[in-house]
Amino acid sequence: MQNHREKIVLICLDIFTLNLAWSMYFWIRVRSGWFSHSLEPDFWAPMLAVCVFWMLVFFLFGLYRSWYAQSRFDEFAAISKSATFGVLVLFFAIFVDDRGVGTPLESRLLILIYWTLMVVCVGGGRFLQHTFQRRLLQAGIGLRNTLIVGWSAKARELYDSIKLYPALGYKIVCFVPVATEPLRESYKDVPIVDSIRELPAIIDRYDVKDVLIALDSTEHDKLLSVIASCNSHEISLKIIPDLYDIISGQARTNQIYGFPLIEIMPQLMQPWERAVKRTIDIVVSFMILFIGFPLWLLVGLLIKLESQGPVFYTQERVGKEEKHFRIIKFRSMHAEAERDSGPVWAERKDPRVTRVGKILRMSRIDEVPQFINVLDGNMSLVGPRPERPFFVDQLSKEIPLYKRRLKVRPGVTGWAQVKHKYDESVEDVRKKVQYDLWYIENMTLRLDFKILLNTIVVVLTGRGH
């Protein structure tokens, strides 16, 4: 099944099982005669409201992400977890409502029955649906076009193993070798095409959704080039385990369906975490801009008094998915500081920085206007720092994985900023890219809070420059 069709089926199935669970609960609570009630409640309106509520909970808990090759048991556990959260919310809502209408306290125990019905109906429905989907995959229906990068004993062994597990959802359409010399034309009717230099074109030609990397030990130096070549496509990248150490810190190390493949740069943050992260971005940015408004006026006045030029400095930066936007800062350098030099990195004792600018940079106050960029959605509180298009083009050629930083929204601060100093050379950028990729791989709300606390420490102690 295609991704959108799978989601439509899941949504329809969930609506059915949610309403089934509600109908069974309503019969037990009202029609069975097992529990007393002073006034028979309505059936349809609460069912509609509860259904919408559960759909929202399931979305926030990431239950509508792509399922391919995931464990049915793991999904059942995720449903149980989301059902527990939702039932707790309903419990407190019922508690408040019961206090108003005087419903007996004993009736709240029915929420346990509802929880059981939810888990059994929704979890059972999902289990049957995915069991049926696996049967379709085993019959060759709904497979995803997949290519294997590499032509070696490992690559052939990987192909043979995949043929034994059709429920993984892979349909191997070709091998893409590293070597440029002529090779045999096919392996078990699967063509061997071109080389990795043509990888982007091959992905488009075969409509590839997954890339499996199985390089020989003598070809490990090609791994980063392969990953960089796939960066412009929305595809899933997986490698065999013995290649993991080359990109340590950039891959999820769990097995998939008990099958030894490791996913590179997966999307780890749950939808509800992304929603909370964005909410925190908006609330914190608004509070900083609003509460500190008198101080920001004073800063603007000091900038104008010391040197000619605007209070704010705007500059084109590259954000998420290579979207260009203009970042906003308090001006800390003389106006037209790069008029003659062109784009250059700031130095430790940069002569272009004004006296007020030195204080602003040391206290990080020059960064405050970026909270406007956070409010408009181009930035987040935490994420990789956005860079100028000139440097993005330059660094992408020198650092193969540099553009993978552009898969997430850039931040006012980040893991690289609290762990490393300002960029003064390509080597500084290389080090920061490692930190950024580690953050993208491990990004959670907990890590964001840790980075924010570390940022406060950095500002208070005056570390960096």
Stockholm file with secondary structure:
# STOCKHOLM 1.0

chainA/1-465         MQNHREKIVLICLDIFTLNLAWSMYFWIRVRSGWFSHSLEPDFWAPMLAVCVFWMLVFFLFGLYRSWYAQSRFDEFAAISKSATFGVLVLFFAIFVDDRGVGTPLESRLLILIYWTLMVVCVGGGRFLQHTFQRRLLQAGIGLRNTLIVGWSAKARELYDSIKLYPALGYKIVCFVPVATEPLRESYKDVPIVDSIRELPAIIDRYDVKDVLIALDSTEHDKLLSVIASCNSHEISLKIIPDLYDIISGQARTNQIYGFPLIEIMPQLMQPWERAVKRTIDIVVSFMILFIGFPLWLLVGLLIKLESQGPVFYTQERVGKEEKHFRIIKFRSMHAEAERDSGPVWAERKDPRVTRVGKILRMSRIDEVPQFINVLDGNMSLVGPRPERPFFVDQLSKEIPLYKRRLKVRPGVTGWAQVKHKYDESVEDVRKKVQYDLWYIENMTLRLDFKILLNTIVVVLTGRGH
#=GR chainA/1-465 SS CCHHHHHHHHHHHHHHHHHHHHHHHHIIIIISSSSCCSSCCCSHHHHHHHHHHHHHHHHHTTTTSCCTTCCHHHHHHHHHHHHHHHHHHHHHHHHHHHHHHTCCGGGGGHHHHHHHHHIIIIIHHHHHHHHHHHHHHHTTCSCEEEEEECCSHHHHHHHHHHHHCGGGCEEEEEEECSCCSCCCSEETTEEBCSCGGGHHHHHHHTTCCEEEECCCGGGGGGHHHHHHHTTTSCCEEEECGGGGGGGTTSBCCSCBTTBSCEEESCCCSCHHHHHHHHHHHHHHHHHHHHHTHHHHHHHHHHHHHHSSSCSEEEEEEECGGGCEEEEEEECCBCTTTTTTTCSCCCCTTCTTBCHHHHHHHHHTGGGTTHHHHHHTTSCEEESCCCBCHHHHHHHHHHSTTGGGGGGSCCEEECHHHHHSCCCCSHHHHHHHHHHHHHHHHHCCHHHHHHHHHHHHHHHHHTCCC
#=GC SS_cons         CCHHHHHHHHHHHHHHHHHHHHHHHHIIIIISSSSCCSSCCCSHHHHHHHHHHHHHHHHHTTTTSCCTTCCHHHHHHHHHHHHHHHHHHHHHHHHHHHHHHTCCGGGGGHHHHHHHHHIIIIIHHHHHHHHHHHHHHHTTCSCEEEEEECCSHHHHHHHHHHHHCGGGCEEEEEEECSCCSCCCSEETTEEBCSCGGGHHHHHHHTTCCEEEECCCGGGGGGHHHHHHHTTTSCCEEEECGGGGGGGTTSBCCSCBTTBSCEEESCCCSCHHHHHHHHHHHHHHHHHHHHHTHHHHHHHHHHHHHHSSSCSEEEEEEECGGGCEEEEEEECCBCTTTTTTTCSCCCCTTCTTBCHHHHHHHHHTGGGTTHHHHHHTTSCEEESCCCBCHHHHHHHHHHSTTGGGGGGSCCEEECHHHHHSCCCCSHHHHHHHHHHHHHHHHHCCHHHHHHHHHHHHHHHHHTCCC
//
